[in-house]
Amino acid sequence: MKNRSIAIDGPSGAGKSTLAKRLAQELGFLYVDTGAIYRTVGLAACRRGIDPSDADKVVPMLPELTITMGYGKDGLQHMFLDGEDVTRAIRENEISICASKVAAIPAVRAFLLEMQRRTAQEHDVIMDGRDIGTVVLPQADVKLFLTASPQARAERRYQELLERGQQADFDQVLREVVERDRRDTDRETAPLRQADDAVLADTTGLDLEGSFQLLLGLIRERVDV
């Protein structure tokens, strides 16, 4: 029986990871946070003192890395860099910026593509990212493009940082959201865009529960789960 796949794309701060994780638990699918994979590469570059936007320095680093994913009994994804669990470390705000920069390098995307596709071949998956429906899983059974206004996404990110005990300035977070949108949309390789056959889901005016019910309904309309 063919494994089923659900692709959720969208800009930074749209709630993709939070919602995809909950949807996976609800439907019994494996959740794959592709952003965490890129964050792991970004973390590796930062730890080595490498400019994450410098392809000439980042690319030679890739063969030296051992990046793996693991799942706990709760189904949550953990990222390992050279055997170290870096799941928490990659969530620092500065690593988010590094991830966006390394993700713009074609060789980095090619390096990680096979890992993502292999996981989808072996499991029923919900995979979120920037180019899942357009590049990674173009034949996904369901494609959703999740978005919200920059202000709404910045407010969510700001509250998330505060809840983690990190210092944050809303105006700075908003500027970072807008800048990341620009980088993700304008990059030459696998830019952020809505796949032609993806369904747009705008959650600007919705809370977490409302957003979850919207996506769950869209999925169940399109696949028997």
C-alpha positions as CSV (number, residue, x, y, z in Angstrom):
1,M,0.0,0.0,0.0
2,K,1.4,3.4,-1.0
3,N,2.3,5.6,1.9
4,R,0.3,8.9,2.0
5,S,1.9,12.3,2.2
6,I,0.7,15.7,3.2
7,A,2.8,18.8,2.3
8,I,2.4,22.0,4.3
9,D,4.3,25.0,2.9
10,G,4.3,28.6,4.0
11,P,6.3,31.5,5.3
12,S,8.1,31.7,8.6
13,G,5.9,32.0,11.7
14,A,2.8,30.8,10.0
15,G,2.5,28.0,12.6
16,K,3.4,25.2,10.2
17,S,5.4,23.2,12.7
18,T,2.9,23.5,15.6
19,L,-0.1,22.6,13.4
20,A,1.7,19.9,11.4
21,K,2.8,18.2,14.6
22,R,-0.7,18.2,16.0
23,L,-2.2,17.0,12.8
24,A,0.3,14.1,12.6
25,Q,-0.7,13.0,16.1
26,E,-4.4,13.2,15.2
27,L,-4.1,11.3,12.0
28,G,-1.4,8.8,13.0
29,F,1.2,10.1,10.5
30,L,4.9,10.8,11.0
31,Y,5.7,14.4,11.4
32,V,8.7,15.7,9.5
33,D,9.9,19.2,10.3
34,T,12.2,20.0,7.4
35,G,13.0,23.4,8.9
36,A,14.6,21.7,11.8
37,I,16.9,19.9,9.3
38,Y,18.0,23.2,7.8
39,R,18.4,24.7,11.3
40,T,20.8,21.9,12.1
41,V,23.0,22.8,9.1
42,G,22.8,26.4,10.2
43,L,23.8,25.5,13.7
44,A,26.8,23.6,12.3
45,A,27.9,26.6,10.3
46,C,27.6,29.0,13.2
47,R,29.5,26.7,15.6
48,R,32.3,26.6,13.1
49,G,32.4,30.3,12.7
50,I,31.3,30.1,9.1
51,D,29.1,32.8,7.4
52,P,25.9,30.8,6.7
53,S,25.4,32.7,3.4
54,D,29.0,31.9,2.1
55,A,28.5,28.9,-0.1
56,D,32.2,28.5,-0.7
57,K,32.6,27.9,3.1
58,V,29.3,26.0,3.8
59,V,29.4,23.5,1.0
60,P,32.8,21.9,1.9
61,M,31.5,21.5,5.5
62,L,28.5,19.3,4.4
63,P,30.4,16.0,3.9
64,E,31.8,16.4,7.4
65,L,28.3,16.4,9.0
66,T,26.3,13.5,10.3
67,I,22.7,14.7,10.5
68,T,20.0,12.2,11.6
69,M,16.4,12.4,12.9
70,G,15.0,10.4,15.7
71,Y,11.5,10.1,17.2
72,G,10.5,9.6,20.8
73,K,7.5,7.5,22.0
74,D,5.4,10.6,21.7
75,G,6.3,10.9,18.0
76,L,8.2,14.1,18.4
77,Q,11.1,14.7,16.1
78,H,14.6,15.1,17.5
79,M,17.6,16.4,15.5
80,F,21.0,15.0,16.0
81,L,24.2,16.7,14.8
82,D,27.3,14.4,14.9
83,G,25.5,12.3,17.6
84,E,24.5,15.3,19.8
85,D,20.8,16.0,20.3
86,V,20.5,19.6,19.2
87,T,16.7,19.8,19.2
88,R,16.7,22.7,21.7
89,A,19.8,24.4,20.4
90,I,18.4,24.9,16.9
91,R,15.4,26.9,18.2
92,E,17.5,29.9,19.2
93,N,16.4,33.0,17.2
94,E,19.9,33.5,15.7
95,I,19.9,29.9,14.4
96,S,16.6,30.6,12.6
97,I,18.4,33.4,10.6
98,C,21.3,31.1,9.9
99,A,18.9,28.4,8.6
100,S,17.3,30.8,6.1
101,K,20.7,31.7,4.8
102,V,22.0,28.1,4.3
103,A,18.7,27.1,2.8
104,A,19.3,29.5,0.0
105,I,22.4,27.5,-1.1
106,P,21.5,25.0,-3.8
107,A,24.1,22.4,-2.6
108,V,22.6,22.4,0.8
109,R,19.1,21.7,-0.5
110,A,20.4,18.9,-2.7
111,F,22.3,17.4,0.3
112,L,19.1,17.2,2.4
113,L,16.6,16.3,-0.4
114,E,17.2,12.6,-0.4
115,M,16.8,12.3,3.4
116,Q,13.4,14.0,3.2
117,R,12.1,11.9,0.2
118,R,13.3,8.6,1.8
119,T,11.3,9.3,4.9
120,A,8.1,9.9,2.9
121,Q,8.7,6.7,1.0
122,E,8.9,4.7,4.2
123,H,6.1,6.3,6.3
124,D,2.8,8.2,6.1
125,V,4.0,11.7,6.6
126,I,3.0,15.3,7.2
127,M,6.0,17.3,6.1
128,D,6.3,21.1,6.4
129,G,8.7,23.6,5.0
130,R,9.1,26.1,2.1
131,D,9.2,23.9,-1.0
132,I,7.6,20.6,0.0
133,G,4.7,20.7,-2.4
134,T,6.8,22.3,-5.2
135,V,10.1,20.4,-5.0
136,V,10.4,17.8,-2.2
137,L,7.1,16.0,-2.6
138,P,5.5,17.3,-5.8
139,Q,3.2,14.2,-5.9
140,A,1.9,14.7,-2.3
141,D,-1.7,13.5,-1.8
142,V,-2.6,16.8,-0.1
143,K,-0.8,20.2,-0.5
144,L,-1.6,23.1,1.8
145,F,-0.1,26.6,1.7
146,L,-0.4,28.0,5.2
147,T,0.0,31.8,5.7
148,A,-0.9,34.8,7.9
149,S,-0.1,38.5,7.8
150,P,3.5,39.5,8.7
151,Q,2.2,41.2,11.9
152,A,0.3,38.2,13.0
153,R,3.2,35.9,12.4
154,A,5.6,38.3,14.2
155,E,3.3,38.4,17.2
156,R,3.2,34.6,17.4
157,R,7.0,34.4,17.1
158,Y,7.4,37.1,19.8
159,Q,5.2,35.3,22.3
160,E,7.0,32.0,21.5
161,L,10.3,33.6,22.4
162,L,9.0,35.1,25.6
163,E,7.5,31.8,26.6
164,R,11.0,30.2,26.2
165,G,12.5,32.8,28.5
166,Q,14.4,34.6,25.7
167,Q,14.6,38.4,25.4
168,A,12.7,39.7,22.4
169,D,11.7,43.0,20.9
170,F,8.5,42.9,18.8
171,D,9.6,45.5,16.2
172,Q,12.9,43.5,15.7
173,V,11.0,40.3,15.3
174,L,8.7,41.9,12.7
175,R,11.6,43.1,10.7
176,E,13.2,39.7,10.8
177,V,9.9,38.1,9.6
178,V,9.6,40.5,6.7
179,E,13.3,40.1,5.8
180,R,13.0,36.3,5.9
181,D,10.0,36.4,3.7
182,R,12.0,38.4,1.2
183,R,15.0,36.0,1.3
184,D,12.8,32.9,1.0
185,T,10.7,34.3,-1.8
186,D,13.5,35.8,-3.9
187,R,16.1,33.0,-3.6
188,E,17.0,31.3,-6.9
189,T,16.8,27.8,-5.7
190,A,13.4,26.4,-4.6
191,P,11.9,29.8,-3.7
192,L,8.9,30.0,-1.4
193,R,5.7,29.8,-3.5
194,Q,2.3,28.2,-3.4
195,A,2.2,25.1,-5.6
196,D,-0.4,25.4,-8.4
197,D,-2.5,22.6,-6.9
198,A,-2.1,23.7,-3.2
199,V,-5.0,25.0,-1.1
200,L,-4.4,28.4,0.5
201,A,-5.1,28.5,4.2
202,D,-4.9,32.0,5.8
203,T,-5.0,31.9,9.6
204,T,-4.6,35.6,10.3
205,G,-7.8,35.9,12.3
206,L,-7.7,32.4,13.8
207,D,-6.4,31.1,17.0
208,L,-4.5,27.8,17.3
209,E,-7.7,25.6,17.6
210,G,-9.4,27.4,14.7
211,S,-6.3,26.9,12.5
212,F,-6.1,23.3,13.4
213,Q,-9.7,22.6,12.6
214,L,-9.4,24.5,9.3
215,L,-6.4,22.3,8.2
216,L,-7.9,19.1,9.5
217,G,-11.1,19.7,7.5
218,L,-9.1,20.5,4.3
219,I,-7.1,17.3,4.6
220,R,-10.1,15.1,5.3
221,E,-11.9,16.6,2.2
222,R,-9.0,15.3,0.1
223,V,-7.7,12.0,1.6
224,D,-9.4,9.2,3.5
225,V,-7.9,9.5,7.0
